[in-house]
Amino acid sequence: MSATDDATTRVRRKRMEIFAFLFLTAVVMPVLAVGTVGTYGLGVWIYQMFAGPPGPPPSPH
């Protein structure tokens, strides 16, 4: 392996690491965040359909 091949490999590896970092921070993490919050909200909504809204029970009159 020559010095040129080694330098090219290092540059390519660094470029791929930067691409992977940007992909993770700009695509994967926002998708996971939105999916987590959306799943939690759907779960709470479904729970409240059966258990009723939060708060004290209605007072008898």
PQR file of N, CA, C, O and H, with PARSE charges and radii, in Angstrom:
ATOM      1  N   MET A   1       0.851  -1.176   0.000 -0.4000 1.5000
ATOM      2  CA  MET A   1       0.000   0.000   0.000 -0.0000 2.0000
ATOM      3  C   MET A   1       0.895   1.238   0.000  0.5500 1.7000
ATOM      4  O   MET A   1       1.848   1.317   0.776 -0.5500 1.4000
ATOM      5  N   SER A   2       0.602   2.169  -0.839 -0.4000 1.5000
ATOM      6  CA  SER A   2       1.426   3.376  -0.925 -0.0000 2.0000
ATOM      7  C   SER A   2       0.886   4.456   0.007  0.5500 1.7000
ATOM      8  O   SER A   2      -0.212   4.331   0.550 -0.5500 1.4000
ATOM      9  H   SER A   2      -0.171   2.105  -1.469  0.4000 1.0000
ATOM     10  N   ALA A   3       1.661   5.505   0.184 -0.4000 1.5000
ATOM     11  CA  ALA A   3       1.268   6.612   1.049 -0.0000 2.0000
ATOM     12  C   ALA A   3       0.039   7.326   0.492  0.5500 1.7000
ATOM     13  O   ALA A   3      -0.789   7.820   1.257 -0.5500 1.4000
ATOM     14  H   ALA A   3       2.553   5.607  -0.257  0.4000 1.0000
ATOM     15  N   THR A   4      -0.083   7.383  -0.816 -0.4000 1.5000
ATOM     16  CA  THR A   4      -1.242   8.037  -1.442 -0.0000 2.0000
ATOM     17  C   THR A   4      -2.524   7.278  -1.138  0.5500 1.7000
ATOM     18  O   THR A   4      -3.553   7.885  -0.845 -0.5500 1.4000
ATOM     19  H   THR A   4       0.590   6.982  -1.438  0.4000 1.0000
ATOM     20  N   ASP A   5      -2.465   5.945  -1.206 -0.4000 1.5000
ATOM     21  CA  ASP A   5      -3.647   5.137  -0.894 -0.0000 2.0000
ATOM     22  C   ASP A   5      -4.058   5.320   0.563  0.5500 1.7000
ATOM     23  O   ASP A   5      -5.249   5.392   0.866 -0.5500 1.4000
ATOM     24  H   ASP A   5      -1.628   5.452  -1.444  0.4000 1.0000
ATOM     25  N   ASP A   6      -3.079   5.397   1.472 -0.4000 1.5000
ATOM     26  CA  ASP A   6      -3.360   5.577   2.893 -0.0000 2.0000
ATOM     27  C   ASP A   6      -4.008   6.934   3.154  0.5500 1.7000
ATOM     28  O   ASP A   6      -4.955   7.035   3.934 -0.5500 1.4000
ATOM     29  H   ASP A   6      -2.111   5.338   1.226  0.4000 1.0000
ATOM     30  N   ALA A   7      -3.501   7.965   2.507 -0.4000 1.5000
ATOM     31  CA  ALA A   7      -4.066   9.308   2.677 -0.0000 2.0000
ATOM     32  C   ALA A   7      -5.481   9.367   2.110  0.5500 1.7000
ATOM     33  O   ALA A   7      -6.370   9.976   2.706 -0.5500 1.4000
ATOM     34  H   ALA A   7      -2.731   7.883   1.874  0.4000 1.0000
ATOM     35  N   THR A   8      -5.682   8.741   0.972 -0.4000 1.5000
ATOM     36  CA  THR A   8      -7.016   8.709   0.368 -0.0000 2.0000
ATOM     37  C   THR A   8      -7.996   7.963   1.264  0.5500 1.7000
ATOM     38  O   THR A   8      -9.146   8.378   1.413 -0.5500 1.4000
ATOM     39  H   THR A   8      -4.960   8.246   0.489  0.4000 1.0000
ATOM     40  N   THR A   9      -7.547   6.874   1.856 -0.4000 1.5000
ATOM     41  CA  THR A   9      -8.407   6.098   2.752 -0.0000 2.0000
ATOM     42  C   THR A   9      -8.785   6.920   3.978  0.5500 1.7000
ATOM     43  O   THR A   9      -9.934   6.896   4.420 -0.5500 1.4000
ATOM     44  H   THR A   9      -6.614   6.537   1.735  0.4000 1.0000
ATOM     45  N   ARG A  10      -7.808   7.652   4.529 -0.4000 1.5000
ATOM     46  CA  ARG A  10      -8.101   8.484   5.708 -0.0000 2.0000
ATOM     47  C   ARG A  10      -9.090   9.595   5.379  0.5500 1.7000
ATOM     48  O   ARG A  10      -9.997   9.872   6.164 -0.5500 1.4000
ATOM     49  H   ARG A  10      -6.875   7.671   4.171  0.4000 1.0000
ATOM     50  N   VAL A  11      -8.923  10.226   4.235 -0.4000 1.5000
ATOM     51  CA  VAL A  11      -9.837  11.299   3.832 -0.0000 2.0000
ATOM     52  C   VAL A  11     -11.240  10.738   3.625  0.5500 1.7000
ATOM     53  O   VAL A  11     -12.225  11.335   4.060 -0.5500 1.4000
ATOM     54  H   VAL A  11      -8.186  10.001   3.597  0.4000 1.0000
ATOM     55  N   ARG A  12     -11.325   9.595   2.964 -0.4000 1.5000
ATOM     56  CA  ARG A  12     -12.632   8.983   2.714 -0.0000 2.0000
ATOM     57  C   ARG A  12     -13.304   8.580   4.030  0.5500 1.7000
ATOM     58  O   ARG A  12     -14.510   8.765   4.199 -0.5500 1.4000
ATOM     59  H   ARG A  12     -10.525   9.110   2.611  0.4000 1.0000
ATOM     60  N   ARG A  13     -12.515   8.027   4.960 -0.4000 1.5000
ATOM     61  CA  ARG A  13     -13.071   7.618   6.245 -0.0000 2.0000
ATOM     62  C   ARG A  13     -13.577   8.824   7.039  0.5500 1.7000
ATOM     63  O   ARG A  13     -14.645   8.770   7.648 -0.5500 1.4000
ATOM     64  H   ARG A  13     -11.536   7.876   4.822  0.4000 1.0000
ATOM     65  N   LYS A  14     -12.804   9.910   7.027 -0.4000 1.5000
ATOM     66  CA  LYS A  14     -13.232  11.118   7.737 -0.0000 2.0000
ATOM     67  C   LYS A  14     -14.506  11.676   7.120  0.5500 1.7000
ATOM     68  O   LYS A  14     -15.408  12.105   7.839 -0.5500 1.4000
ATOM     69  H   LYS A  14     -11.936   9.954   6.533  0.4000 1.0000
ATOM     70  N   ARG A  15     -14.586  11.674   5.794 -0.4000 1.5000
ATOM     71  CA  ARG A  15     -15.777  12.168   5.106 -0.0000 2.0000
ATOM     72  C   ARG A  15     -17.002  11.316   5.467  0.5500 1.7000
ATOM     73  O   ARG A  15     -18.091  11.847   5.684 -0.5500 1.4000
ATOM     74  H   ARG A  15     -13.853  11.326   5.210  0.4000 1.0000
ATOM     75  N   MET A  16     -16.816  10.004   5.528 -0.4000 1.5000
ATOM     76  CA  MET A  16     -17.933   9.124   5.897 -0.0000 2.0000
ATOM     77  C   MET A  16     -18.349   9.317   7.359  0.5500 1.7000
ATOM     78  O   MET A  16     -19.534   9.231   7.679 -0.5500 1.4000
ATOM     79  H   MET A  16     -15.931   9.573   5.352  0.4000 1.0000
ATOM     80  N   GLU A  17     -17.390   9.574   8.239 -0.4000 1.5000
ATOM     81  CA  GLU A  17     -17.725   9.831   9.640 -0.0000 2.0000
ATOM     82  C   GLU A  17     -18.518  11.122   9.780  0.5500 1.7000
ATOM     83  O   GLU A  17     -19.475  11.183  10.552 -0.5500 1.4000
ATOM     84  H   GLU A  17     -16.427   9.643   7.979  0.4000 1.0000
ATOM     85  N   ILE A  18     -18.125  12.155   9.036 -0.4000 1.5000
ATOM     86  CA  ILE A  18     -18.870  13.425   9.075 -0.0000 2.0000
ATOM     87  C   ILE A  18     -20.270  13.220   8.517  0.5500 1.7000
ATOM     88  O   ILE A  18     -21.240  13.732   9.076 -0.5500 1.4000
ATOM     89  H   ILE A  18     -17.348  12.105   8.409  0.4000 1.0000
ATOM     90  N   PHE A  19     -20.386  12.476   7.420 -0.4000 1.5000
ATOM     91  CA  PHE A  19     -21.713  12.195   6.851 -0.0000 2.0000
ATOM     92  C   PHE A  19     -22.570  11.418   7.841  0.5500 1.7000
ATOM     93  O   PHE A  19     -23.749  11.727   8.011 -0.5500 1.4000
ATOM     94  H   PHE A  19     -19.598  12.060   6.966  0.4000 1.0000
ATOM     95  N   ALA A  20     -21.996  10.419   8.494 -0.4000 1.5000
ATOM     96  CA  ALA A  20     -22.748   9.626   9.475 -0.0000 2.0000
ATOM     97  C   ALA A  20     -23.209  10.503  10.634  0.5500 1.7000
ATOM     98  O   ALA A  20     -24.348  10.382  11.084 -0.5500 1.4000
ATOM     99  H   ALA A  20     -21.038  10.168   8.357  0.4000 1.0000
ATOM    100  N   PHE A  21     -22.336  11.385  11.122 -0.4000 1.5000
ATOM    101  CA  PHE A  21     -22.706  12.288  12.213 -0.0000 2.0000
ATOM    102  C   PHE A  21     -23.846  13.204  11.806  0.5500 1.7000
ATOM    103  O   PHE A  21     -24.818  13.362  12.544 -0.5500 1.4000
ATOM    104  H   PHE A  21     -21.410  11.483  10.757  0.4000 1.0000
ATOM    105  N   LEU A  22     -23.727  13.809  10.626 -0.4000 1.5000
ATOM    106  CA  LEU A  22     -24.789  14.706  10.170 -0.0000 2.0000
ATOM    107  C   LEU A  22     -26.096  13.963   9.941  0.5500 1.7000
ATOM    108  O   LEU A  22     -27.168  14.481  10.253 -0.5500 1.4000
ATOM    109  H   LEU A  22     -22.938  13.681  10.026  0.4000 1.0000
ATOM    110  N   PHE A  23     -26.017  12.752   9.397 -0.4000 1.5000
ATOM    111  CA  PHE A  23     -27.222  11.958   9.175 -0.0000 2.0000
ATOM    112  C   PHE A  23     -27.897  11.620  10.506  0.5500 1.7000
ATOM    113  O   PHE A  23     -29.118  11.715  10.630 -0.5500 1.4000
ATOM    114  H   PHE A  23     -25.147  12.331   9.142  0.4000 1.0000
ATOM    115  N   LEU A  24     -27.100  11.227  11.492 -0.4000 1.5000
ATOM    116  CA  LEU A  24     -27.667  10.889  12.800 -0.0000 2.0000
ATOM    117  C   LEU A  24     -28.297  12.102  13.477  0.5500 1.7000
ATOM    118  O   LEU A  24     -29.386  12.003  14.042 -0.5500 1.4000
ATOM    119  H   LEU A  24     -26.108  11.150  11.391  0.4000 1.0000
ATOM    120  N   THR A  25     -27.609  13.253  13.420 -0.4000 1.5000
ATOM    121  CA  THR A  25     -28.118  14.428  14.124 -0.0000 2.0000
ATOM    122  C   THR A  25     -29.244  15.130  13.378  0.5500 1.7000
ATOM    123  O   THR A  25     -30.101  15.744  14.014 -0.5500 1.4000
ATOM    124  H   THR A  25     -26.724  13.333  12.960  0.4000 1.0000
ATOM    125  N   ALA A  26     -29.269  15.059  12.055 -0.4000 1.5000
ATOM    126  CA  ALA A  26     -30.272  15.795  11.290 -0.0000 2.0000
ATOM    127  C   ALA A  26     -31.472  14.946  10.885  0.5500 1.7000
ATOM    128  O   ALA A  26     -32.531  15.497  10.581 -0.5500 1.4000
ATOM    129  H   ALA A  26     -28.573  14.560  11.539  0.4000 1.0000
ATOM    130  N   VAL A  27     -31.336  13.617  10.871 -0.4000 1.5000
ATOM    131  CA  VAL A  27     -32.426  12.768  10.401 -0.0000 2.0000
ATOM    132  C   VAL A  27     -32.886  11.801  11.489  0.5500 1.7000
ATOM    133  O   VAL A  27     -34.055  11.817  11.875 -0.5500 1.4000
ATOM    134  H   VAL A  27     -30.476  13.169  11.118  0.4000 1.0000
ATOM    135  N   VAL A  28     -31.999  10.978  11.978 -0.4000 1.5000
ATOM    136  CA  VAL A  28     -32.386   9.887  12.871 -0.0000 2.0000
ATOM    137  C   VAL A  28     -32.902  10.414  14.211  0.5500 1.7000
ATOM    138  O   VAL A  28     -33.968   9.999  14.665 -0.5500 1.4000
ATOM    139  H   VAL A  28     -31.049  10.965  11.664  0.4000 1.0000
ATOM    140  N   MET A  29     -32.167  11.315  14.844 -0.4000 1.5000
ATOM    141  CA  MET A  29     -32.584  11.784  16.167 -0.0000 2.0000
ATOM    142  C   MET A  29     -33.906  12.566  16.134  0.5500 1.7000
ATOM    143  O   MET A  29     -34.743  12.340  17.008 -0.5500 1.4000
ATOM    144  H   MET A  29     -31.301  11.652  14.475  0.4000 1.0000
ATOM    145  N   PRO A  30     -34.139  13.471  15.174 -0.5600 1.5000
ATOM    146  CA  PRO A  30     -35.459  14.111  15.122  0.2800 2.0000
ATOM    147  C   PRO A  30     -36.595  13.119  14.875  0.5500 1.7000
ATOM    148  O   PRO A  30     -37.674  13.258  15.451 -0.5500 1.4000
ATOM    149  N   VAL A  31     -36.361  12.130  14.033 -0.4000 1.5000
ATOM    150  CA  VAL A  31     -37.403  11.125  13.778 -0.0000 2.0000
ATOM    151  C   VAL A  31     -37.696  10.342  15.057  0.5500 1.7000
ATOM    152  O   VAL A  31     -38.860  10.096  15.375 -0.5500 1.4000
ATOM    153  H   VAL A  31     -35.484  12.017  13.566  0.4000 1.0000
ATOM    154  N   LEU A  32     -36.664   9.952  15.788 -0.4000 1.5000
ATOM    155  CA  LEU A  32     -36.876   9.244  17.047 -0.0000 2.0000
ATOM    156  C   LEU A  32     -37.594  10.118  18.070  0.5500 1.7000
ATOM    157  O   LEU A  32     -38.467   9.633  18.790 -0.5500 1.4000
ATOM    158  H   LEU A  32     -35.718  10.152  15.529  0.4000 1.0000
ATOM    159  N   ALA A  33     -37.238  11.398  18.145 -0.4000 1.5000
ATOM    160  CA  ALA A  33     -37.883  12.296  19.097 -0.0000 2.0000
ATOM    161  C   ALA A  33     -39.370  12.461  18.774  0.5500 1.7000
ATOM    162  O   ALA A  33     -40.217  12.356  19.661 -0.5500 1.4000
ATOM    163  H   ALA A  33     -36.528  11.792  17.561  0.4000 1.0000
ATOM    164  N   VAL A  34     -39.679  12.717  17.508 -0.4000 1.5000
ATOM    165  CA  VAL A  34     -41.084  12.888  17.108 -0.0000 2.0000
ATOM    166  C   VAL A  34     -41.856  11.584  17.319  0.5500 1.7000
ATOM    167  O   VAL A  34     -42.996  11.601  17.783 -0.5500 1.4000
ATOM    168  H   VAL A  34     -38.991  12.802  16.787  0.4000 1.0000
ATOM    169  N   GLY A  35     -41.240  10.471  16.980 -0.4000 1.5000
ATOM    170  CA  GLY A  35     -41.901   9.180  17.175 -0.0000 2.0000
ATOM    171  C   GLY A  35     -42.158   8.876  18.640  0.5500 1.7000
ATOM    172  O   GLY A  35     -43.217   8.353  18.987 -0.5500 1.4000
ATOM    173  H   GLY A  35     -40.314  10.457  16.602  0.4000 1.0000
ATOM    174  N   THR A  36     -41.201   9.197  19.508 -0.4000 1.5000
ATOM    175  CA  THR A  36     -41.375   8.945  20.937 -0.0000 2.0000
ATOM    176  C   THR A  36     -42.486   9.807  21.521  0.5500 1.7000
ATOM    177  O   THR A  36     -43.355   9.306  22.233 -0.5500 1.4000
ATOM    178  H   THR A  36     -40.341   9.621  19.227  0.4000 1.0000
ATOM    179  N   VAL A  37     -42.459  11.101  21.222 -0.4000 1.5000
ATOM    180  CA  VAL A  37     -43.480  12.002  21.747 -0.0000 2.0000
ATOM    181  C   VAL A  37     -44.846  11.651  21.167  0.5500 1.7000
ATOM    182  O   VAL A  37     -45.843  11.673  21.888 -0.5500 1.4000
ATOM    183  H   VAL A  37     -41.752  11.508  20.643  0.4000 1.0000
ATOM    184  N   GLY A  38     -44.906  11.328  19.880 -0.4000 1.5000
ATOM    185  CA  GLY A  38     -46.177  10.955  19.264 -0.0000 2.0000
ATOM    186  C   GLY A  38     -46.746   9.671  19.831  0.5500 1.7000
ATOM    187  O   GLY A  38     -47.954   9.567  20.043 -0.5500 1.4000
ATOM    188  H   GLY A  38     -44.095  11.311  19.295  0.4000 1.0000
ATOM    189  N   THR A  39     -45.888   8.689  20.078 -0.4000 1.5000
ATOM    190  CA  THR A  39     -46.349   7.433  20.666 -0.0000 2.0000
ATOM    191  C   THR A  39     -46.875   7.651  22.080  0.5500 1.7000
ATOM    192  O   THR A  39     -47.907   7.095  22.456 -0.5500 1.4000
ATOM    193  H   THR A  39     -44.907   8.773  19.906  0.4000 1.0000
ATOM    194  N   TYR A  40     -46.168   8.455  22.857 -0.4000 1.5000
ATOM    195  CA  TYR A  40     -46.624   8.749  24.210 -0.0000 2.0000
ATOM    196  C   TYR A  40     -47.980   9.469  24.178  0.5500 1.7000
ATOM    197  O   TYR A  40     -48.888   9.123  24.933 -0.5500 1.4000
ATOM    198  H   TYR A  40     -45.330   8.906  22.551  0.4000 1.0000
ATOM    199  N   GLY A  41     -48.108  10.470  23.302 -0.4000 1.5000
ATOM    200  CA  GLY A  41     -49.371  11.200  23.200 -0.0000 2.0000
ATOM    201  C   GLY A  41     -50.520  10.310  22.771  0.5500 1.7000
ATOM    202  O   GLY A  41     -51.630  10.438  23.289 -0.5500 1.4000
ATOM    203  H   GLY A  41     -47.370  10.751  22.689  0.4000 1.0000
ATOM    204  N   LEU A  42     -50.270   9.405  21.829 -0.4000 1.5000
ATOM    205  CA  LEU A  42     -51.312   8.472  21.409 -0.0000 2.0000
ATOM    206  C   LEU A  42     -51.702   7.542  22.550  0.5500 1.7000
ATOM    207  O   LEU A  42     -52.880   7.246  22.748 -0.5500 1.4000
ATOM    208  H   LEU A  42     -49.369   9.301  21.408  0.4000 1.0000
ATOM    209  N   GLY A  43     -50.705   7.087  23.297 -0.4000 1.5000
ATOM    210  CA  GLY A  43     -50.997   6.217  24.441 -0.0000 2.0000
ATOM    211  C   GLY A  43     -51.843   6.917  25.496  0.5500 1.7000
ATOM    212  O   GLY A  43     -52.778   6.324  26.034 -0.5500 1.4000
ATOM    213  H   GLY A  43     -49.747   7.328  23.136  0.4000 1.0000
ATOM    214  N   VAL A  44     -51.520   8.179  25.797 -0.4000 1.5000
ATOM    215  CA  VAL A  44     -52.298   8.943  26.777 -0.0000 2.0000
ATOM    216  C   VAL A  44     -53.711   9.168  26.250  0.5500 1.7000
ATOM    217  O   VAL A  44     -54.678   9.071  27.005 -0.5500 1.4000
ATOM    218  H   VAL A  44     -50.761   8.660  25.360  0.4000 1.0000
ATOM    219  N   TRP A  45     -53.835   9.466  24.975 -0.4000 1.5000
ATOM    220  CA  TRP A  45     -55.147   9.712  24.383 -0.0000 2.0000
ATOM    221  C   TRP A  45     -56.023   8.457  24.462  0.5500 1.7000
ATOM    222  O   TRP A  45     -57.197   8.534  24.824 -0.5500 1.4000
ATOM    223  H   TRP A  45     -53.049   9.545  24.361  0.4000 1.0000
ATOM    224  N   ILE A  46     -55.447   7.313  24.125 -0.4000 1.5000
ATOM    225  CA  ILE A  46     -56.206   6.064  24.197 -0.0000 2.0000
ATOM    226  C   ILE A  46     -56.574   5.738  25.639  0.5500 1.7000
ATOM    227  O   ILE A  46     -57.692   5.303  25.911 -0.5500 1.4000
ATOM    228  H   ILE A  46     -54.493   7.250  23.831  0.4000 1.0000
ATOM    229  N   TYR A  47     -55.630   5.948  26.572 -0.4000 1.5000
ATOM    230  CA  TYR A  47     -55.922   5.712  27.988 -0.0000 2.0000
ATOM    231  C   TYR A  47     -57.083   6.587  28.462  0.5500 1.7000
ATOM    232  O   TYR A  47     -57.964   6.117  29.181 -0.5500 1.4000
ATOM    233  H   TYR A  47     -54.721   6.302  26.351  0.4000 1.0000
ATOM    234  N   GLN A  48     -57.083   7.865  28.058 -0.4000 1.5000
ATOM    235  CA  GLN A  48     -58.140   8.770  28.499 -0.0000 2.0000
ATOM    236  C   GLN A  48     -59.484   8.449  27.865  0.5500 1.7000
ATOM    237  O   GLN A  48     -60.522   8.825  28.410 -0.5500 1.4000
ATOM    238  H   GLN A  48     -56.367   8.247  27.473  0.4000 1.0000
ATOM    239  N   MET A  49     -59.491   7.760  26.725 -0.4000 1.5000
ATOM    240  CA  MET A  49     -60.772   7.351  26.151 -0.0000 2.0000
ATOM    241  C   MET A  49     -61.473   6.363  27.078  0.5500 1.7000
ATOM    242  O   MET A  49     -62.701   6.345  27.160 -0.5500 1.4000
ATOM    243  H   MET A  49     -58.648   7.455  26.282  0.4000 1.0000
ATOM    244  N   PHE A  50     -60.689   5.541  27.777 -0.4000 1.5000
ATOM    245  CA  PHE A  50     -61.282   4.544  28.661 -0.0000 2.0000
ATOM    246  C   PHE A  50     -61.384   5.032  30.101  0.5500 1.7000
ATOM    247  O   PHE A  50     -62.360   4.709  30.777 -0.5500 1.4000
ATOM    248  H   PHE A  50     -59.692   5.556  27.711  0.4000 1.0000
ATOM    249  N   ALA A  51     -60.416   5.797  30.593 -0.4000 1.5000
ATOM    250  CA  ALA A  51     -60.383   6.196  32.001 -0.0000 2.0000
ATOM    251  C   ALA A  51     -60.996   7.565  32.237  0.5500 1.7000
ATOM    252  O   ALA A  51     -61.241   7.930  33.388 -0.5500 1.4000
ATOM    253  H   ALA A  51     -59.623   6.060  30.044  0.4000 1.0000
ATOM    254  N   GLY A  52     -61.250   8.327  31.199 -0.4000 1.5000
ATOM    255  CA  GLY A  52     -61.785   9.671  31.362 -0.0000 2.0000
ATOM    256  C   GLY A  52     -60.672  10.693  31.472  0.5500 1.7000
ATOM    257  O   GLY A  52     -59.505  10.341  31.646 -0.5500 1.4000
ATOM    258  H   GLY A  52     -61.051   8.031  30.265  0.4000 1.0000
ATOM    259  N   PRO A  53     -61.041  11.959  31.370 -0.5600 1.5000
ATOM    260  CA  PRO A  53     -60.031  13.008  31.434  0.2800 2.0000
ATOM    261  C   PRO A  53     -59.466  13.134  32.848  0.5500 1.7000
ATOM    262  O   PRO A  53     -60.106  12.696  33.804 -0.5500 1.4000
ATOM    263  N   PRO A  54     -58.280  13.724  32.999 -0.5600 1.5000
ATOM    264  CA  PRO A  54     -57.714  13.893  34.329  0.2800 2.0000
ATOM    265  C   PRO A  54     -58.448  14.977  35.113  0.5500 1.7000
ATOM    266  O   PRO A  54     -59.139  15.815  34.533 -0.5500 1.4000
ATOM    267  N   GLY A  55     -58.296  14.953  36.409 -0.4000 1.5000
ATOM    268  CA  GLY A  55     -58.913  15.962  37.260 -0.0000 2.0000
ATOM    269  C   GLY A  55     -59.766  15.283  38.314  0.5500 1.7000
ATOM    270  O   GLY A  55     -59.946  14.066  38.316 -0.5500 1.4000
ATOM    271  H   GLY A  55     -57.735  14.272  36.880  0.4000 1.0000
ATOM    272  N   PRO A  56     -60.284  16.111  39.209 -0.5600 1.5000
ATOM    273  CA  PRO A  56     -61.126  15.539  40.273  0.2800 2.0000
ATOM    274  C   PRO A  56     -62.445  15.010  39.694  0.5500 1.7000
ATOM    275  O   PRO A  56     -62.916  15.492  38.663 -0.5500 1.4000
ATOM    276  N   PRO A  57     -63.023  14.034  40.356 -0.5600 1.5000
ATOM    277  CA  PRO A  57     -64.318  13.525  39.876  0.2800 2.0000
ATOM    278  C   PRO A  57     -65.385  14.616  39.993  0.5500 1.7000
ATOM    279  O   PRO A  57     -65.265  15.518  40.822 -0.5500 1.4000
ATOM    280  N   PRO A  58     -66.423  14.531  39.167 -0.5600 1.5000
ATOM    281  CA  PRO A  58     -67.493  15.556  39.239  0.2800 2.0000
ATOM    282  C   PRO A  58     -68.186  15.502  40.591  0.5500 1.7000
ATOM    283  O   PRO A  58     -68.392  14.429  41.158 -0.5500 1.4000
ATOM    284  N   SER A  59     -68.546  16.692  41.102 -0.4000 1.5000
ATOM    285  CA  SER A  59     -69.220  16.748  42.403 -0.0000 2.0000
ATOM    286  C   SER A  59     -70.705  16.412  42.240  0.5500 1.7000
ATOM    287  O   SER A  59     -71.347  16.853  41.287 -0.5500 1.4000
ATOM    288  H   SER A  59     -68.379  17.564  40.641  0.4000 1.0000
ATOM    289  N   PRO A  60     -71.239  15.632  43.172 -0.5600 1.5000
ATOM    290  CA  PRO A  60     -72.686  15.304  43.071  0.2800 2.0000
ATOM    291  C   PRO A  60     -73.536  16.501  43.458  0.5500 1.7000
ATOM    292  O   PRO A  60     -73.170  17.269  44.349 -0.5500 1.4000
ATOM    293  N   HIS A  61     -74.666  16.660  42.792 -0.4000 1.5000
ATOM    294  CA  HIS A  61     -75.588  17.760  43.116 -0.0000 2.0000
ATOM    295  C   HIS A  61     -76.875  17.239  43.600  0.5500 1.7000
ATOM    296  O   HIS A  61     -77.775  18.015  43.920 -0.5500 1.4000
ATOM    297  H   HIS A  61     -74.963  16.037  42.069  0.4000 1.0000
TER
END
